Amino acid sequence: MGASEREQRSEARRKALLQAAADVFFEQGYVATSIDAIIERTGGSKRNIYSEFGSKQGLFIALVMANADAALSTLPEADGCDLCATLTTFGQHLIDVYMSPTVIGIYRIAVTEAHRFPELAKAFHDQGPGRTITGLADVLDQARRRGDIRVDDGRRLAEHFVSLIRGDLHLQVVLGLRPPPTPDEAREAVASAVRLFLVGVRARDG
C-alpha cells in the first residue's frame, strides 16, 4: 500500500469516527457518551482514539474544528476577488454548514453543557465560530487595503456579517421551531445579508 493510499484510508477512517461520535453525542448527550459507545459504531480501539484526540472533549473539539474547516474552505479561493462574490460564496457555504444537522447538534450540546463544562463551551467558540470570524476578518482587512471598503475593525465587521447570515433563522432551527431553510430560502437570506452588509461598508468617493 502506497503512502497516498494510506493517507486516504486514514482520512476516511477519521471522518467515519467523527461522524459516529457526532451521532452518539446527539443521541446520548455529552455527559452520557462514552468512548466505548463510539467504538461500538466504528470499531477500533480506545488506545487509538486517545492517541489521536486525547480525550472525549478532544474528540468533540475535533468535530467542531472539522465543521469550522468546512465553513472556511471557500475563503482562500476567494482571496482578492470581487468582495460581493466573495461574501456571497462564503455566506452560502456558511449557512449550509450552520444549518446542517451535525452543526445544529454541536451547537445544542455546547449551549446545554456550557454551565457544567465552561472549558468545553470556550473551546467550541474558539475553534468554531471564533475561527470562522477570524478567517473572514482577514478577508475584510485585505479588502480595506485594496480600498474596497471603509473599515476600522475587520473582526467586528466579520462578527456583524456572520450574525446577519445566522439571524433568527438559525435560532428557529436550533429550537426545532422550523426545518432548515430550503436552497431557495438560503440563497435569498444570503443575498439579503450581503446587500445590507455592503451598504454599510462600501468605500465612497468624496
Secondary structure as the mmCIF struct_conf table of DSSP 4:
data_model
#
loop_
_struct_conf.conf_type_id
_struct_conf.id
_struct_conf.beg_label_comp_id
_struct_conf.beg_label_asym_id
_struct_conf.beg_label_seq_id
_struct_conf.end_label_comp_id
_struct_conf.end_label_asym_id
_struct_conf.end_label_seq_id
HELX_RH_AL_P HELX_RH_AL_P1 ALA A 3 GLN A 28
TURN_TY1_P TURN_TY1_P1 TYR A 30 ALA A 32
HELX_RH_AL_P HELX_RH_AL_P2 ILE A 35 THR A 42
HELX_RH_AL_P HELX_RH_AL_P3 LYS A 46 PHE A 53
BEND BEND1 GLY A 54 SER A 55
HELX_RH_AL_P HELX_RH_AL_P4 LYS A 56 LEU A 72
TURN_TY1_P TURN_TY1_P2 SER A 73 THR A 74
HELX_RH_AL_P HELX_RH_AL_P5 LEU A 75 ALA A 78
TURN_TY1_P TURN_TY1_P3 ASP A 79 GLY A 80
BEND BEND2 CYS A 81 CYS A 81
HELX_RH_AL_P HELX_RH_AL_P6 LEU A 83 TYR A 98
TURN_TY1_P TURN_TY1_P4 MET A 99 MET A 99
BEND BEND3 SER A 100 SER A 100
HELX_RH_AL_P HELX_RH_AL_P7 PRO A 101 GLU A 113
TURN_TY1_P TURN_TY1_P5 ALA A 114 ARG A 116
HELX_RH_AL_P HELX_RH_AL_P8 PRO A 118 GLN A 127
TURN_TY1_P TURN_TY1_P6 GLY A 128 GLY A 128
HELX_RH_AL_P HELX_RH_AL_P9 PRO A 129 ARG A 146
TURN_TY1_P TURN_TY1_P7 GLY A 147 GLY A 147
BEND BEND4 ASP A 148 ASP A 148
STRN STRN1 ILE A 149 ILE A 149
BEND BEND5 ASP A 152 ASP A 152
HELX_RH_AL_P HELX_RH_AL_P10 GLY A 154 VAL A 174
TURN_TY1_P TURN_TY1_P8 LEU A 175 GLY A 176
BEND BEND6 LEU A 177 ARG A 178
HELX_LH_PP_P HELX_LH_PP_P1 PRO A 179 THR A 182
HELX_RH_AL_P HELX_RH_AL_P11 PRO A 183 VAL A 201
STRN STRN2 ARG A 202 ARG A 202
#
